[in-house]
Amino acid sequence: MIYKFRVILDAEEDIFRDIAIESDNTLEDLHNAIVNAFGFDGTETGSFFTCEDDWTWNEEDEIPLFDTGEVPGEMKTMVDFKIDDLMHQDNTKMVYVYDFFSMWTFFVELAAIEEEKEAGETYPALLFSHGELPAEAGQSGLRGDLSNDDIYGDFEDDFDDDDFDMFDGDDSFEDMGFEENWN
């Protein structure tokens, strides 16, 4: 069977590629098709993430390109999964992340299943391309704001600047005479 995927870049603009691939190909083959369709050089790694259910894009299990586990061979990788093992009519969504430094994030959705190959077509095939890849990875917010550096939110500890100056000018501390340890 031929699976037709729409692969959507997580960005403000509409940027997507439609890819046809044989259902018995591996996730590594789909990874390579996505890398080629978006024009990446293929020097970075990536991972697929299964989704909790067919209604959300909440990530569940990671399937990496390479085994990154503590025990070699313990972790299953993209080459261990055929596409139709994970994607089918009842499970149509996965998230794909390429280049973990830039975090290019894609929503991969199974759009159609064809029973037979088209005559003369080689797979995987890029069926349609819309939009230009931006110079840098961004995000639309569909996955939440991942760039927020304020991990504490609106935390208030009830301290003000005067609290940090409470020992200024206080000469009541005894000198323990350990100067030789600091030289």
C-alpha positions as a LaTeX table, in Angstrom:
\begin{tabular}{lrrr}
\hline
Residue & $x$ (\AA) & $y$ (\AA) & $z$ (\AA) \\
\hline
Met1 & 0.00 & 0.00 & 0.00 \\
Ile2 & 1.01 & 3.61 & $-0.49$ \\
Tyr3 & 0.71 & 6.02 & 2.41 \\
Lys4 & 0.32 & 9.71 & 1.65 \\
Phe5 & 1.48 & 12.04 & 4.39 \\
Arg6 & 1.15 & 15.77 & 4.89 \\
Val7 & 4.21 & 16.98 & 6.79 \\
Ile8 & 3.61 & 20.44 & 8.28 \\
Leu9 & 6.38 & 22.62 & 9.72 \\
Asp10 & 5.50 & 24.06 & 13.14 \\
Ala11 & 5.67 & 27.71 & 12.07 \\
Glu12 & 3.44 & 30.76 & 11.79 \\
Glu13 & 3.37 & 30.49 & 7.98 \\
Asp14 & 1.84 & 27.59 & 6.05 \\
Ile15 & 4.81 & 25.40 & 5.09 \\
Phe16 & 4.16 & 21.77 & 4.24 \\
Arg17 & 5.09 & 18.90 & 1.97 \\
Asp18 & 2.96 & 16.00 & 0.76 \\
Ile19 & 4.93 & 12.76 & 0.58 \\
Ala20 & 3.92 & 9.34 & $-0.76$ \\
Ile21 & 5.80 & 6.32 & 0.58 \\
Glu22 & 5.29 & 2.56 & 0.67 \\
Ser23 & 3.65 & 1.43 & 3.91 \\
Asp24 & 6.23 & $-1.31$ & 4.48 \\
Asn25 & 9.14 & 1.18 & 4.40 \\
Thr26 & 10.78 & 2.01 & 7.73 \\
Leu27 & 10.51 & 5.20 & 9.75 \\
Glu28 & 14.12 & 5.83 & 8.72 \\
Asp29 & 12.92 & 5.91 & 5.08 \\
Leu30 & 10.22 & 8.43 & 6.07 \\
His31 & 12.84 & 10.46 & 7.98 \\
Asn32 & 15.01 & 10.59 & 4.84 \\
Ala33 & 12.02 & 11.55 & 2.69 \\
Ile34 & 11.17 & 14.45 & 5.04 \\
Val35 & 14.81 & 15.62 & 5.18 \\
Asn36 & 14.98 & 15.62 & 1.36 \\
Ala37 & 11.55 & 17.21 & 0.87 \\
Phe38 & 12.45 & 20.19 & 3.06 \\
Gly39 & 15.99 & 20.54 & 1.67 \\
Phe40 & 18.01 & 19.76 & 4.78 \\
Asp41 & 21.54 & 18.45 & 4.29 \\
Gly42 & 20.87 & 15.33 & 6.41 \\
Thr43 & 23.81 & 15.83 & 8.77 \\
Glu44 & 21.65 & 16.14 & 11.88 \\
Thr45 & 19.70 & 13.48 & 13.72 \\
Gly46 & 15.98 & 13.37 & 14.37 \\
Ser47 & 13.24 & 11.54 & 16.21 \\
Phe48 & 9.63 & 10.63 & 15.69 \\
Phe49 & 7.21 & 10.85 & 18.58 \\
Thr50 & 3.99 & 8.86 & 18.71 \\
Cys51 & 0.95 & 10.81 & 19.81 \\
Glu52 & $-1.30$ & 9.95 & 22.77 \\
Asp53 & $-4.41$ & 9.73 & 20.62 \\
Asp54 & $-5.72$ & 10.69 & 17.21 \\
Trp55 & $-7.21$ & 13.96 & 18.48 \\
Thr56 & $-4.13$ & 15.67 & 19.89 \\
Trp57 & $-0.48$ & 16.23 & 19.08 \\
Asn58 & 0.65 & 15.35 & 22.62 \\
Glu59 & 3.90 & 13.42 & 22.33 \\
Glu60 & 4.12 & 9.98 & 23.88 \\
Asp61 & 7.02 & 7.66 & 22.92 \\
Glu62 & 10.24 & 8.73 & 21.19 \\
Ile63 & 11.64 & 6.73 & 18.28 \\
Pro64 & 15.16 & 8.06 & 17.56 \\
Leu65 & 17.30 & 7.68 & 14.46 \\
Phe66 & 20.14 & 6.22 & 16.54 \\
Asp67 & 20.24 & 4.09 & 19.68 \\
Thr68 & 20.99 & 6.52 & 22.51 \\
Gly69 & 20.25 & 4.12 & 25.37 \\
Glu70 & 22.68 & 3.14 & 28.09 \\
Val71 & 22.79 & $-0.48$ & 26.87 \\
Pro72 & 23.58 & $-0.83$ & 23.13 \\
Gly73 & 20.75 & $-2.51$ & 21.25 \\
Glu74 & 18.25 & $-1.99$ & 24.05 \\
Met75 & 16.48 & 0.95 & 22.42 \\
Lys76 & 14.45 & 0.48 & 19.23 \\
Thr77 & 15.24 & 2.96 & 16.48 \\
Met78 & 13.57 & 4.14 & 13.27 \\
Val79 & 14.98 & 1.24 & 11.28 \\
Asp80 & 13.17 & $-1.20$ & 13.61 \\
Phe81 & 9.68 & 0.10 & 12.76 \\
Lys82 & 7.82 & $-0.25$ & 9.51 \\
Ile83 & 5.56 & 2.73 & 8.89 \\
Asp84 & 2.40 & 0.61 & 8.96 \\
Asp85 & 3.41 & $-0.76$ & 12.39 \\
Leu86 & 2.61 & 2.65 & 13.86 \\
Met87 & 0.55 & 4.57 & 11.34 \\
His88 & $-2.80$ & 3.34 & 10.07 \\
Gln89 & $-6.41$ & 4.43 & 9.74 \\
Asp90 & $-6.89$ & 4.53 & 13.53 \\
Asn91 & $-3.57$ & 6.23 & 14.31 \\
Thr92 & $-2.79$ & 9.01 & 11.87 \\
Lys93 & $-0.48$ & 11.41 & 13.73 \\
Met94 & 3.14 & 11.65 & 14.77 \\
Val95 & 5.49 & 14.50 & 15.61 \\
Tyr96 & 8.91 & 14.61 & 13.96 \\
Val97 & 11.83 & 16.69 & 15.27 \\
Tyr98 & 14.95 & 17.26 & 13.16 \\
Asp99 & 18.18 & 18.80 & 14.51 \\
Phe100 & 17.84 & 18.97 & 18.28 \\
Phe101 & 19.84 & 22.20 & 18.47 \\
Ser102 & 17.50 & 24.07 & 16.11 \\
Met103 & 14.40 & 21.98 & 16.93 \\
Trp104 & 12.78 & 21.89 & 13.50 \\
Thr105 & 9.41 & 20.42 & 14.46 \\
Phe106 & 6.92 & 18.86 & 12.08 \\
Phe107 & 3.43 & 17.48 & 12.38 \\
Val108 & 3.20 & 14.29 & 10.31 \\
Glu109 & $-0.33$ & 13.25 & 9.41 \\
Leu110 & $-1.47$ & 10.26 & 7.37 \\
Ala111 & $-3.81$ & 11.84 & 4.82 \\
Ala112 & $-4.62$ & 8.92 & 2.51 \\
Ile113 & $-4.00$ & 5.23 & 1.94 \\
Glu114 & $-3.84$ & 3.97 & $-1.65$ \\
Glu115 & $-4.16$ & 0.26 & $-2.36$ \\
Glu116 & $-1.80$ & 0.22 & $-5.35$ \\
Lys117 & 1.25 & 2.04 & $-6.64$ \\
Glu118 & 0.82 & 4.51 & $-9.47$ \\
Ala119 & 2.34 & 3.18 & $-12.69$ \\
Gly120 & 5.84 & 4.52 & $-13.29$ \\
Glu121 & 6.09 & 6.21 & $-9.87$ \\
Thr122 & 9.09 & 5.63 & $-7.62$ \\
Tyr123 & 8.72 & 5.92 & $-3.87$ \\
Pro124 & 9.15 & 7.82 & $-1.70$ \\
Ala125 & 7.83 & 10.66 & $-3.82$ \\
Leu126 & 7.33 & 14.35 & $-3.13$ \\
Leu127 & 3.78 & 15.02 & $-4.34$ \\
Phe128 & 3.32 & 18.67 & $-3.41$ \\
Ser129 & 5.35 & 21.46 & $-1.84$ \\
His130 & 3.96 & 24.64 & $-0.31$ \\
Gly131 & 5.94 & 27.43 & 1.34 \\
Glu132 & 9.62 & 28.17 & 1.79 \\
Leu133 & 11.63 & 26.88 & 4.72 \\
Pro134 & 12.65 & 29.87 & 6.91 \\
Ala135 & 16.30 & 30.53 & 7.76 \\
Glu136 & 15.74 & 29.50 & 11.37 \\
Ala137 & 13.37 & 27.15 & 13.13 \\
Gly138 & 10.47 & 28.81 & 14.85 \\
Gln139 & 7.24 & 27.66 & 16.36 \\
Ser140 & 3.59 & 28.43 & 15.93 \\
Gly141 & 2.63 & 27.74 & 19.51 \\
Leu142 & 0.72 & 24.55 & 18.73 \\
Arg143 & 3.18 & 22.65 & 20.93 \\
Gly144 & 3.16 & 25.36 & 23.61 \\
Asp145 & 5.73 & 28.04 & 24.26 \\
Leu146 & 8.97 & 26.07 & 24.46 \\
Ser147 & 11.19 & 29.14 & 24.49 \\
Asn148 & 10.07 & 30.58 & 27.82 \\
Asp149 & 13.16 & 31.09 & 29.98 \\
Asp150 & 11.10 & 32.04 & 33.04 \\
Ile151 & 10.70 & 28.58 & 34.53 \\
Tyr152 & 9.32 & 30.00 & 37.77 \\
Gly153 & 6.42 & 31.92 & 36.21 \\
Asp154 & 4.88 & 34.46 & 38.57 \\
Phe155 & 6.64 & 33.07 & 41.65 \\
Glu156 & 6.85 & 35.62 & 44.45 \\
Asp157 & 9.20 & 34.98 & 47.36 \\
Asp158 & 8.27 & 38.12 & 49.37 \\
Phe159 & 11.88 & 39.40 & 49.37 \\
Asp160 & 12.76 & 42.87 & 48.21 \\
Asp161 & 16.10 & 44.65 & 47.69 \\
Asp162 & 16.30 & 45.69 & 51.36 \\
Asp163 & 16.23 & 42.03 & 52.43 \\
Phe164 & 19.41 & 41.30 & 50.51 \\
Asp165 & 21.26 & 44.15 & 52.23 \\
Met166 & 20.52 & 42.98 & 55.78 \\
Phe167 & 24.18 & 42.21 & 56.59 \\
Asp168 & 25.72 & 45.32 & 55.03 \\
Gly169 & 27.56 & 47.32 & 57.69 \\
Asp170 & 27.14 & 44.61 & 60.34 \\
Asp171 & 30.56 & 44.24 & 62.02 \\
Ser172 & 29.35 & 41.77 & 64.64 \\
Phe173 & 30.70 & 38.74 & 62.81 \\
Glu174 & 33.81 & 37.24 & 64.36 \\
Asp175 & 36.89 & 36.81 & 62.16 \\
Met176 & 37.77 & 33.14 & 62.37 \\
Gly177 & 41.36 & 33.75 & 61.20 \\
Phe178 & 41.39 & 31.37 & 58.27 \\
Glu179 & 43.10 & 33.75 & 55.88 \\
Glu180 & 45.91 & 31.27 & 55.23 \\
Asn181 & 43.40 & 28.86 & 53.60 \\
Trp182 & 42.37 & 31.41 & 51.01 \\
Asn183 & 45.83 & 32.33 & 49.71 \\
\hline
\end{tabular}
